[in-house]
């Protein structure tokens, strides 16, 4: 009975594989949204005010960063929790592939969330004249919470490694 439970638990990791595959569809959705924004920018570049154009570009940067985060989570998560990726020698291999354990993945995710939050905060500040001060304060507080959380996770990780 114990062997059956252990084997079942070990093999159940494969239930994560379709979830990681589903993240690739989310990357596809982000790519579609990115090109939608790019086409919008190119078609209206002469009519857009500088601040509006910067907001569109910041949105595109945000989409790119979230896409990179998804790829990192998808591939590292699969390798850490399901199975090693078998990539042929002819295929270009990402330098970080196979080197990111769950601890470093958490740190990268936290850093990415801080960067994404920074872009959102910058977008909010670009439109600060239309946003009430109390909402601006909450945006800053939430961003600083992400920063503090990322710092705390890194600090705790450093302590546990020693």
The 8 nearest C-alpha neighbors of each residue, nearest first, counted from 0:
[[1, 3, 2, 4, 5, 6, 7, 8],
 [0, 2, 4, 3, 5, 6, 7, 8],
 [3, 1, 5, 4, 0, 6, 7, 8],
 [4, 2, 0, 6, 1, 5, 7, 8],
 [5, 3, 7, 1, 2, 6, 8, 0],
 [4, 6, 2, 8, 7, 3, 9, 1],
 [7, 5, 9, 3, 8, 4, 10, 2],
 [8, 6, 4, 10, 9, 5, 11, 3],
 [7, 9, 11, 5, 6, 10, 4, 12],
 [10, 8, 6, 7, 11, 12, 5, 4],
 [9, 11, 7, 12, 8, 13, 6, 14],
 [10, 12, 8, 13, 9, 14, 7, 15],
 [11, 13, 10, 14, 81, 15, 9, 80],
 [14, 12, 15, 11, 16, 81, 10, 17],
 [13, 15, 12, 11, 16, 17, 18, 10],
 [14, 16, 13, 18, 17, 12, 19, 81],
 [15, 17, 19, 13, 18, 14, 20, 81],
 [18, 16, 20, 19, 15, 21, 14, 13],
 [17, 19, 21, 15, 20, 16, 22, 14],
 [20, 18, 73, 22, 16, 21, 17, 15],
 [19, 21, 17, 23, 22, 18, 16, 24],
 [22, 20, 18, 24, 23, 19, 17, 25],
 [21, 23, 25, 19, 24, 20, 73, 26],
 [22, 24, 26, 21, 25, 20, 27, 19],
 [25, 23, 27, 21, 22, 26, 28, 20],
 [24, 26, 22, 28, 23, 27, 29, 21],
 [27, 25, 23, 29, 24, 28, 66, 30],
 [26, 28, 24, 30, 25, 29, 31, 23],
 [29, 27, 25, 31, 26, 30, 24, 32],
 [28, 30, 32, 26, 27, 31, 33, 25],
 [31, 29, 33, 27, 28, 32, 26, 34],
 [30, 32, 28, 34, 29, 33, 35, 27],
 [33, 31, 35, 29, 30, 34, 36, 28],
 [34, 32, 30, 36, 35, 31, 59, 29],
 [33, 35, 37, 36, 31, 32, 38, 30],
 [34, 36, 32, 38, 33, 37, 31, 39],
 [35, 37, 39, 33, 34, 38, 40, 32],
 [38, 36, 34, 40, 39, 35, 41, 33],
 [37, 39, 41, 35, 40, 36, 34, 42],
 [40, 38, 36, 42, 37, 41, 43, 35],
 [41, 39, 37, 43, 38, 44, 42, 36],
 [40, 42, 38, 44, 43, 39, 37, 45],
 [43, 41, 39, 40, 44, 38, 45, 37],
 [42, 44, 46, 40, 41, 45, 47, 39],
 [45, 43, 41, 47, 40, 46, 42, 52],
 [46, 44, 43, 47, 42, 48, 41, 40],
 [45, 47, 43, 44, 48, 42, 49, 52],
 [48, 46, 44, 45, 52, 43, 51, 49],
 [47, 49, 51, 50, 52, 46, 45, 44],
 [48, 50, 52, 51, 53, 47, 54, 44],
 [49, 51, 53, 52, 48, 54, 125, 47],
 [52, 50, 54, 48, 53, 49, 47, 55],
 [51, 53, 49, 55, 54, 50, 47, 48],
 [52, 54, 56, 50, 51, 55, 57, 49],
 [55, 53, 57, 51, 52, 56, 122, 58],
 [56, 54, 58, 52, 57, 53, 59, 51],
 [55, 57, 59, 53, 58, 54, 60, 52],
 [58, 56, 60, 54, 59, 55, 53, 61],
 [59, 57, 61, 55, 56, 60, 54, 62],
 [58, 60, 56, 62, 61, 57, 33, 63],
 [61, 59, 57, 63, 62, 58, 64, 56],
 [60, 62, 58, 64, 59, 63, 115, 57],
 [61, 63, 59, 65, 60, 64, 66, 58],
 [64, 62, 66, 60, 61, 65, 67, 59],
 [65, 63, 67, 61, 66, 62, 68, 60],
 [64, 66, 68, 62, 67, 63, 69, 61],
 [67, 65, 63, 69, 64, 68, 26, 62],
 [68, 66, 64, 70, 69, 65, 71, 63],
 [67, 69, 65, 71, 66, 70, 72, 64],
 [68, 70, 66, 72, 67, 71, 73, 65],
 [71, 69, 73, 67, 68, 72, 74, 66],
 [70, 72, 68, 69, 73, 74, 75, 67],
 [73, 71, 69, 76, 75, 70, 74, 68],
 [72, 74, 70, 19, 76, 71, 75, 69],
 [75, 73, 77, 76, 71, 72, 70, 78],
 [76, 74, 78, 72, 77, 71, 73, 79],
 [75, 77, 79, 72, 73, 78, 74, 80],
 [76, 78, 81, 74, 75, 80, 79, 73],
 [79, 77, 83, 75, 82, 76, 80, 81],
 [80, 78, 76, 77, 75, 81, 100, 101],
 [79, 81, 77, 76, 78, 82, 12, 15],
 [82, 80, 77, 12, 78, 13, 79, 16],
 [83, 81, 78, 77, 84, 80, 79, 13],
 [82, 84, 78, 85, 81, 77, 79, 97],
 [85, 83, 86, 78, 82, 77, 74, 97],
 [86, 84, 83, 87, 82, 88, 78, 90],
 [85, 87, 84, 90, 88, 92, 89, 91],
 [86, 88, 90, 89, 85, 91, 92, 84],
 [87, 89, 90, 86, 91, 92, 85, 93],
 [90, 88, 87, 91, 86, 92, 85, 93],
 [91, 89, 87, 88, 92, 86, 93, 85],
 [90, 92, 89, 93, 88, 86, 87, 94],
 [91, 93, 90, 94, 96, 86, 88, 95],
 [94, 92, 96, 95, 91, 97, 90, 98],
 [93, 95, 96, 92, 98, 97, 91, 99],
 [96, 94, 98, 93, 97, 99, 92, 75],
 [97, 95, 93, 98, 94, 99, 75, 92],
 [96, 98, 99, 95, 78, 75, 83, 100],
 [99, 97, 95, 96, 100, 94, 75, 103],
 [100, 98, 103, 97, 104, 95, 75, 101],
 [99, 101, 102, 103, 104, 98, 79, 75],
 [100, 102, 104, 103, 105, 99, 79, 76],
 [101, 103, 105, 104, 100, 106, 156, 99],
 [102, 104, 106, 105, 100, 101, 99, 107],
 [105, 103, 101, 107, 102, 106, 99, 100],
 [106, 104, 108, 102, 103, 107, 109, 101],
 [105, 107, 103, 109, 104, 108, 110, 153],
 [108, 106, 110, 104, 109, 105, 111, 103],
 [107, 109, 111, 105, 106, 110, 104, 112],
 [108, 110, 106, 149, 112, 111, 107, 105],
 [111, 109, 107, 113, 108, 112, 106, 114],
 [112, 110, 114, 108, 113, 109, 107, 115],
 [111, 113, 115, 109, 114, 110, 116, 108],
 [112, 114, 116, 110, 111, 115, 145, 146],
 [113, 115, 117, 111, 116, 112, 110, 118],
 [116, 114, 112, 118, 117, 113, 61, 111],
 [115, 117, 113, 119, 114, 118, 112, 142],
 [118, 116, 114, 120, 115, 119, 113, 121],
 [117, 119, 121, 115, 120, 116, 122, 114],
 [120, 118, 122, 116, 121, 117, 123, 115],
 [119, 121, 123, 117, 122, 118, 116, 124],
 [120, 122, 118, 124, 123, 119, 117, 125],
 [123, 121, 119, 125, 120, 124, 54, 118],
 [124, 122, 120, 126, 121, 125, 127, 119],
 [123, 125, 127, 121, 126, 122, 120, 135],
 [124, 126, 122, 123, 127, 121, 50, 54],
 [125, 127, 124, 123, 128, 129, 122, 130],
 [128, 126, 124, 130, 129, 125, 123, 135],
 [127, 129, 126, 130, 131, 125, 124, 132],
 [130, 128, 127, 126, 131, 123, 132, 125],
 [129, 131, 127, 128, 132, 134, 135, 126],
 [132, 130, 134, 133, 135, 129, 127, 128],
 [133, 131, 135, 134, 136, 130, 127, 137],
 [132, 134, 136, 135, 131, 137, 130, 138],
 [135, 133, 137, 136, 132, 131, 138, 130],
 [136, 134, 132, 138, 137, 133, 139, 131],
 [135, 137, 133, 139, 134, 138, 140, 132],
 [136, 138, 140, 134, 139, 135, 141, 133],
 [139, 137, 135, 141, 136, 140, 142, 134],
 [138, 140, 142, 136, 137, 141, 143, 135],
 [141, 139, 137, 143, 142, 138, 144, 136],
 [140, 142, 144, 138, 139, 143, 137, 145],
 [141, 143, 139, 145, 144, 140, 116, 138],
 [144, 142, 146, 140, 145, 141, 147, 139],
 [143, 145, 141, 147, 142, 146, 148, 140],
 [146, 144, 148, 142, 143, 147, 113, 149],
 [145, 147, 143, 149, 144, 148, 113, 150],
 [148, 146, 150, 144, 149, 145, 143, 151],
 [149, 147, 151, 145, 150, 146, 144, 152],
 [148, 150, 109, 152, 146, 151, 147, 145],
 [149, 151, 147, 153, 148, 152, 154, 146],
 [150, 152, 154, 148, 153, 149, 147, 155],
 [153, 151, 149, 155, 154, 150, 156, 148],
 [154, 152, 156, 150, 151, 155, 157, 149],
 [153, 155, 151, 157, 156, 152, 150, 158],
 [156, 154, 158, 152, 157, 153, 151, 159],
 [155, 157, 153, 159, 154, 158, 152, 160],
 [158, 156, 154, 160, 155, 159, 153, 161],
 [157, 159, 155, 161, 156, 160, 154, 153],
 [158, 160, 156, 161, 157, 155, 154, 153],
 [161, 159, 157, 158, 156, 155, 154, 102],
 [160, 158, 159, 157, 156, 155, 154, 153]]
